[in-house]
Amino acid sequence: MNIRIIATILLFSAMSFAQSEANYDETKVPKFTLPDALVTFSGNNISDHVQWEADRRFEIFQFFERQVYGKVPGRLDEYSFKLIEESNDAYGGKARRKQVAISLKKNKKSITYNMLIYLPKGNPTAPVFLGYNFYGNHTVTSDPKVPLTKAWVPNNESFGIKDNKATEGSRGVRQHRWAIEKMLDNGFGLATIYYGEVDPDKNDFSDGVHELFYTEDQTKPKTNEWGSIAGWAFGLSKAMDYLENDGNISNVVVFGHSRLGKAALWAGATDKRFAGVISNNSGCGGAALSKRKFGETVGKINTAFPHWFADSFLKYNDNEKTLPVDQHQLLALIAPRPLYVASAFDDRWADPKGEFLSAHYASMVYELYEKEGIATEQIPEVNQPLQHTVAYHVRTGKHDVTDYDWEQYITWAKAFIQ
């Protein structure tokens, strides 16, 4: 059996065991004190958004950059965009389709990844949702004009993926996660990228964006340099370089589910050009509070996916109490731009309560800008969204993206993004 297949089987076996052994009992959540978003590391109080921007935001951002997600080790030598295909007859004539190749170059090396864009023809300057997909642009739609990705993809028998190669059998298999026609009918567009074209989701750092920046004989990022989440966030920012100059696009809301929700949050924190941020079931290292140690924990995520974060984050494995920050402060870095955090009731691994509380405690920073956040500490009932500049819902169901989620995001974006 192929070594990679064996490794994948072992990984998912380990993850299944970890999930079964995780704490799902609220009475066993350890006592903890959340670090105050409005008190600096040196103990100074923050009373307005000017102080927040000048003092507190920078030190929180710097900690997450150096100790959690990792720092991008320099600048690209060059990047470019090429419109490789466009049409005005997508989705029965209601959408314009554009396909753009994004090329990044450094140290005489390069990678190229492809962005698929659908824009509503009835809206000459549409806002768009930008988000990564898990198996290739061809999986989010049945559109035959979208080519199969040529990049490494994780094997999935139910999708017809073998030997880590996309096949026609995988076309459209994830379109249920992308309510494209709902977006178009409501005046929104979609831009999506296969995240594996930016950095394949495997622990080797040999064939993605990180490798461009290596010095001679380097084979992996240094201790406080970027992991895969920061690499994916970097790829989203370079996509934004294209989108902000497309005359058919107005605002861009960055979206992500699960690990890609973590990437979307970090992209929103690092790049203020994103008009809004949506985290869907992002869990530990995303929206959920680390200090609760409910469901997935820092130790579990760093063990199962050692390439996602900076190596400097490893010292907090089973040691969350010593973290001088928590994820509500990551969310606060997005202020005053609109933020939506969403959970699923049956997705205990991602800790819906921890995601909600994180949005609640981030709201004190939004208040500095006179933006309405989530005032209550009581998690709302299932399928009863709270929609302000900071929004939250927990829906019925499992770890997934559903039409219900997109209906809420579209309603919220109409109110707070357009």
N, C-alpha and C positions, 0 to 999 in steps of 0.2 A: 504494500500500500504506500502511496506517495507520502513523504515525510510531512508535507504541509497539511494533507488531509488528516493524518494522525494527530498533528498538533492542534488542528481545529476541533477534532473530536474531544481531545483531552481538555481543551479550553472550555468548551461548552459543558463538559461533564463537571469541571471544577466550578463553573458559574452556577450550574444547577444545584450543586452541593452547597455553595455559598449562600444562594437564595433560600434554600431550605433551612440553613443554620442561622440566618439573620434574625435579629430581634424585631418582632412585630407587636410587641406588648408595650403599650404606653406606660405601664407602671414600672417598666425596666429602663425607660429612658433616663440617662444619668442626669443628676442636677448640674446645671451649668449656668453661667452668666454670659450673656451675649455682649461682645464689645460694642460700645456705644458709637454709632456712626457720627455723632456730633461732638465727640471728645477726642482730641488728637492723641497720638501715642505718648506725647509728653504731658498730657493732662489738661490741655487748654480747651475751653468750650467754644463751639462754633455757633454763632447766633444768626448768621445770614448767608445768602448764597455767594456773596463775594468772598467771605472767609472760607467757605466750603471749597470754592474753586481754587483759591490761592494756596490754601494750607492742607485741609483734610483730604480732598479728593486726590491730590497728587501723591500723598504718602500711602493711601490705601491702594491706589493704582500701582504704585511702585512695588508694594509688597506682593500683590497678585502677580505682577509681571515677573518678578525675580524668584519668588518662592512657590508659586502654584503652577501657572501656565508656562512660564519661561519666556525669556526675552528674545526677540528677533535679532540675530547677530549681525546687523549691518543693513545696507541698502542694496537693491538690485542694481546691476549695471544698466539694464535696459528692460523695458516691457513693451508689448505691442498688442494690437487687436486687429483681427481680420474678419470681416463679414463673409462667411463662407456660404451662406444660403439665406434667401428670404422669399416670402410669398405673401400674397394678400388673400388667399383662399383657404386658410386653415379653419378647422371647426365649422365646416359648412359655410364658409365665407364671413363668419362673424369676427375672425381674428386675423391679425398679421403675425406671421412667424418669422423670427430672425434666429440665426445660429452663428455664434461668434466664437472664434478661436482666440484664446488669451495665452500669450507666450511670455514667459519670464526667463530672463537670462542673467547669469552671473558666472564669473570665472570661466568663461568660454563653455559653459554648460547651459542647458535650457530644458524646460518642461513646457508642454502646451496642454491646456484643458479647455473644454467646450461648454459654452453657456447656451442653453435653449431659452428663447424668449417668446412668449405669446402676449400680444397686446390687443385690447378691444378696438375694433375699427371705429366704433362710435365715439371714442374718446381720444382726441388728437394728442393729448399729453397726459397719459394715464399714470397713476401711482402703481407700483408693482410690489409684489412679495418676492423677495430673493431668498432662496433656500437650497441647501444641498439635498440630493437624493442618495439612496444607499446602493443602488445596483446599476445605474446608468440612466441617462436622459431618456432613452427609448423605453424605460419601464414605467414612466409617469404618464404615458399617453399611448394610444394605439396608432397614432399618426405615423404612416409608413415613411414619411420624409425625414424622420429623425433617425440618424444612423446608430448602429450598435456601438457601444464604447469598445475601444480596442485595449483598454487598460485591464489590469488584474482586477477580478471581482471575486468575492467570496463564493465558494461553491454552495449551491442550493438546489437539491434535486427537484423540489416542487416547482422551481422556476426554470428547470431545464438547464442549469448552469453546472458544467463539469470542467475539470481541468482549469478552473479559474478564468474561463472565457465566456463572454456573453453570447447568447444564441437568439435566433428569432423566437424561440419558445418563451423567452423572457420579456418580449415586447408587451407593454401594457399591464404587466403583472402587479404594479403598484399604483395604478391610476386611481384606485379607490382612496389613496391617501392625499390626492391632489385634486381638489374640487375646481378644476380649471374652468369648466363652463359656468359655475357659480361666480367665480371671479370675473370672468368676461362679462357676464350678464349684469354685474354690479359696477362695471366701469374700471375694474382692476386688471392688471396684467400679472404674469408670472415669469420669473427668471430662475432657472434651476441649473445646477451643475452636479455632476457625479463626483462626490468627494474623493473617491479613490484615484481620480486623475490628478488631484492636487497632492495627495499623500495617501498611498495605499494603507489600509487599516490593518497593519501587521507590524510586529515589533522587530523591525530591522533598520529602518531609517536609511535604506540604501537606494531607493528609487522614487523619491518624492521631492518636494520643495526644499527640504532640509539639506539635501545633498549638494544643492547649488552653492551653499555658503561654506562648505567644508574647506579648511586649510589642508595642506599636504599631509597625507597619512591619517587624517581624521575620518572616523567611520560612524560617529554618532554625535549628537549635540552635547555640549559641555553641561555641567551640573545645573547651572541656572539658565540655560538656553531652552528654546522652545521645544515642547512636545508636539504631538500631532494635533491637539485641539488648537493650539496657537498657530500651527501651520495652516489648518483649515480656516481659521479666522483671517489669517493673512490673505488666503486665496479669495475670501469674500470681499476684502478691502480692495484687492486689485480688480475684481469684477465691478466694484463700485466706481472705480476710475473710468470704466467704460460707460456704465449706466448713467452717471451724472452728466455725461456729454451727449447722450442720445436725445435728440430733440423731441422724440415721441414719449419720453418718460419724465414724470415730475418727481414725486417722492419715492423713496425706496425703504421698505420695511423688511428687516432681516428676520428670517424665520428659521427655526430648527426644532427637530424632534429628537429626543433621547440624547445620545452623545453629540449629535449635531445641534441640539438645543444648547448644550454647553458651549459649542463653538459659536453659535449665534450670539449668546450673551457676551462672550469675550470679544467678539467682533464689534458689538454695540458699545462696549466699554472702551475699546481702543480707537474706534473710528466714529467721530461725532457726526459724520455726514449721513449716517443712517437715521432716517426720520422717526423710526420706531423699531421696537424689538419684540419678538414673540418667542417665548420658551414653552415648548410642548413636552411635558413629561421628561424634563431634563435631569432631575434627580441630583445625586451626589456629584459635587464638582460643577453643578449647574445652579439651579434655583434653590435646592433643598439645603437647609441648615446642616452643617457638618457636625456640630456639637451635640445634636440629638442622637446620633448613632442609631438611627432607625432605618431598617432596610439596608441598602448599600451604604458602606462606610468608606472612609478614606483608605484604610488598610485593604479592604476588599477590592476597591477599584484600582488601586495602585498595583496590587498583586495580579489581578486578572488582565489589566490593560496597562502594563508598565510604560508604554510609549505615549500615552495620552497627555501626561503632565510632565513638568520639569523634574529631573531627578532630585532637585532640592525639596520637592514636596514629600519625598519618601520619609523624612524625619517625623512627619505627622501621622504615620501609620499607627493606628491604635493609640494615638496620642493627641486627639483632637482638642483636649482641654488646654493644651499649650498654644493653640493657634491664636494669634493676636487679632485675627479677622474672622469673619464668617460670611456666608454667601449673601446675606442681606446687604452687605456692603458692596459686593460685586454689582448687585442690582441697582444700588444707589449711584454707582458710577455712570449709569445711563441717564440719570436725571439731568434736565427736566423733560427729556423726550419721552413720549408715550411707551409704556411697557405692559406687556400682557404675559402673565404666568398661568399656565393651565396644567391640570392634573387629571388623572383617571382614578376612579374609586378603587378599582381592583389592582391598581399598580402600586402595591404597598412597597415594593423594592425601591421606587423613586420617592417615597414618603410624601404623599399629598399634603399632610399637615405641615411638614417642614417647608414645603414649597410655598404654602399659603403664608406661614409666619414670616418667611423671608420677604415676601412682597409687602406684608404689613409693616415690618420694621424698616424696610427701605423707604416707606412712605414719608417718614419724618424729614428726609432730605428733599423730597418733592414739595413738601410744605414750605420750605425755604423759598421756593420759586412761585408760591401761591398756586400750586397744582394739586388737585385732589387725588389722594391715594386711597389706601384701604385703612380706615380708622378702627374698625372692629378687630378684636383678637379672636373672635369666634368664626371658625371656618364656615362658609355658607353651606346650605343644603345642596345636595347633588342636583346638577342641572339648573342651578339658580345663580347665574353669573353676576359678579359685581364689576361694573364697567365705568371706570373713571380714567384719568390719565394713567394711573396704575390700575390694571384690571386683573381679575382672577376668576377662574371657574374650575370646579371639579365635576366631571361628567361620569355617568355610568360607563362601565366597561373597563377594558384592559389597556395595556401599554400599546398605543396606536395613535394614528391621526384619523379622525372621522369627519364626515360632513358636518356633524354638530359643531365640532371645533372650528371648522372653517366658517360656518354661519356666524359664530360669535366673533371671530377675528374680522370678518368683513363688516359686520355691524359696528364694531368698535373703531375700525379704521376709518369708516365713513364719518364718524363723530370726531375723531381726534387726529387723523392724519391728513385728510384732504383739505 
